[in-house]
Amino acid sequence: MSDHRTAFQKELAEAIISSKAVNFEAIGGLLAKYAPKATVLGDEIHFSINHRVMDFCIPPFTQVINEQNLQGIRQLAAQARESA
């Protein structure tokens, strides 16, 4: 898997943002509302955006993604593509 987006992936990401399919302002508002309380309580909110994924989780987590099980997920995805 590349660390860089293809032209299609970039086009799709731009379309998602411009269509407002993901309301980043609403997400920011929720984080602004609940993050201070989570900080005071020592609780946890997980929110991640990077070039590969956008993820928002409220614990308890059902599974922690680490490099080892990420490789397993990639293998399952490759097998699914091959059988399609």
C-alpha positions as semicolon CSV with decimal commas, in nm:
position;residue;x (nm);y (nm);z (nm)
1;M;0,000;0,000;0,000
2;S;0,136;0,337;-0,099
3;D;0,184;0,627;0,140
4;H;0,050;0,858;-0,130
5;R;-0,299;0,891;-0,277
6;T;-0,366;0,806;-0,638
7;A;-0,528;1,072;-0,857
8;F;-0,862;0,892;-0,813
9;Q;-0,830;0,877;-0,434
10;K;-0,746;1,249;-0,426
11;E;-1,047;1,326;-0,646
12;L;-1,272;1,118;-0,422
13;A;-1,141;1,282;-0,103
14;E;-1,200;1,627;-0,255
15;A;-1,553;1,524;-0,358
16;I;-1,633;1,401;-0,006
17;I;-1,514;1,730;0,142
18;S;-1,687;1,955;-0,113
19;S;-2,015;1,760;-0,095
20;K;-2,012;1,795;0,284
21;A;-2,079;1,421;0,313
22;V;-1,869;1,445;0,627
23;N;-1,962;1,745;0,838
24;F;-1,626;1,845;0,985
25;E;-1,777;2,148;1,159
26;A;-2,025;1,927;1,344
27;I;-1,746;1,686;1,440
28;G;-1,540;1,980;1,566
29;G;-1,837;2,107;1,766
30;L;-1,884;1,770;1,933
31;L;-1,515;1,745;2,017
32;A;-1,521;2,099;2,157
33;K;-1,822;2,006;2,370
34;Y;-1,705;1,669;2,505
35;A;-1,322;1,678;2,500
36;P;-1,286;1,907;2,803
37;K;-1,503;1,676;3,014
38;A;-1,311;1,370;2,891
39;T;-0,988;1,548;2,988
40;V;-1,109;1,629;3,338
41;L;-1,245;1,278;3,394
42;G;-0,938;1,111;3,247
43;D;-1,169;0,944;2,996
44;E;-1,096;0,890;2,631
45;I;-1,226;0,994;2,292
46;H;-1,038;0,870;1,989
47;F;-1,049;1,072;1,668
48;S;-0,801;1,035;1,386
49;I;-0,777;1,179;1,037
50;N;-0,486;1,104;0,809
51;H;-0,426;1,025;0,444
52;R;-0,554;0,669;0,482
53;V;-0,845;0,681;0,721
54;M;-1,088;0,885;0,925
55;D;-1,177;0,712;1,250
56;F;-1,388;0,817;1,547
57;C;-1,428;0,580;1,840
58;I;-1,581;0,601;2,182
59;P;-1,435;0,328;2,408
60;P;-1,458;0,051;2,498
61;F;-1,279;-0,044;2,179
62;T;-1,378;-0,377;2,031
63;Q;-1,036;-0,412;1,871
64;V;-0,715;-0,219;1,876
65;I;-0,562;-0,193;1,531
66;N;-0,190;-0,245;1,537
67;E;0,055;-0,322;1,260
68;Q;0,022;-0,699;1,307
69;N;-0,356;-0,720;1,268
70;L;-0,346;-0,446;1,004
71;Q;-0,142;-0,688;0,791
72;G;-0,415;-0,948;0,845
73;I;-0,683;-0,702;0,735
74;R;-0,480;-0,620;0,424
75;Q;-0,445;-0,991;0,342
76;L;-0,822;-1,043;0,380
77;A;-0,888;-0,744;0,152
78;A;-0,645;-0,880;-0,108
79;Q;-0,812;-1,221;-0,098
80;A;-1,155;-1,059;-0,139
81;R;-1,031;-0,864;-0,444
82;E;-0,886;-1,179;-0,597
83;S;-1,209;-1,374;-0,554
84;A;-1,427;-1,093;-0,693
